[in-house]
Amino acid sequence: MGQKLSLLFHDIVDANSEKTLSSDIIRFPFRTLTFRIKFTTNNPMMTRIKLFLSGDPTCPTTGEPTGTNLFAGYGATTYITGHNETVYLDHEIEIPERNTYIKMYALNNDTLEQDMLAIITIERID
């Protein structure tokens, strides 16, 4: 087993807006292990979180970031949402490329600002 690392994402998303955060560069091949996404009490399923694998660190101020949605192709939706809970997902995907980034994109459809918090655990595989 390789080294396990946690990638932390946290920020505020203004009401009726969107925000993207990027990890630092991940210079080695890895596999995703777990995703923990926290939704606050005043968030009645109004914020959608998507996670992307990308080859660049840019974070657009509107629209989704470049890259591949890590939940696309595996289920009926490509985002995670919740209300007053932490969503835990075991979702293993091998990423053989080096020099990549993981990005968290939040779309807040609520009239209140929302906290966005995610912890992604990865394992080095080289």
Secondary structure as GFF3:
##gff-version 3
##sequence-region A 1 126
A	DSSP	beta_strand	4	13	.	.	.	ID=ss1
A	DSSP	beta_strand	17	22	.	.	.	ID=ss2
A	DSSP	beta_strand	30	39	.	.	.	ID=ss3
A	DSSP	beta_strand	47	54	.	.	.	ID=ss4
A	DSSP	beta_strand	68	69	.	.	.	ID=ss5
A	DSSP	beta_strand	85	95	.	.	.	ID=ss6
A	DSSP	beta_strand	101	108	.	.	.	ID=ss7
A	DSSP	beta_strand	114	124	.	.	.	ID=ss8
###
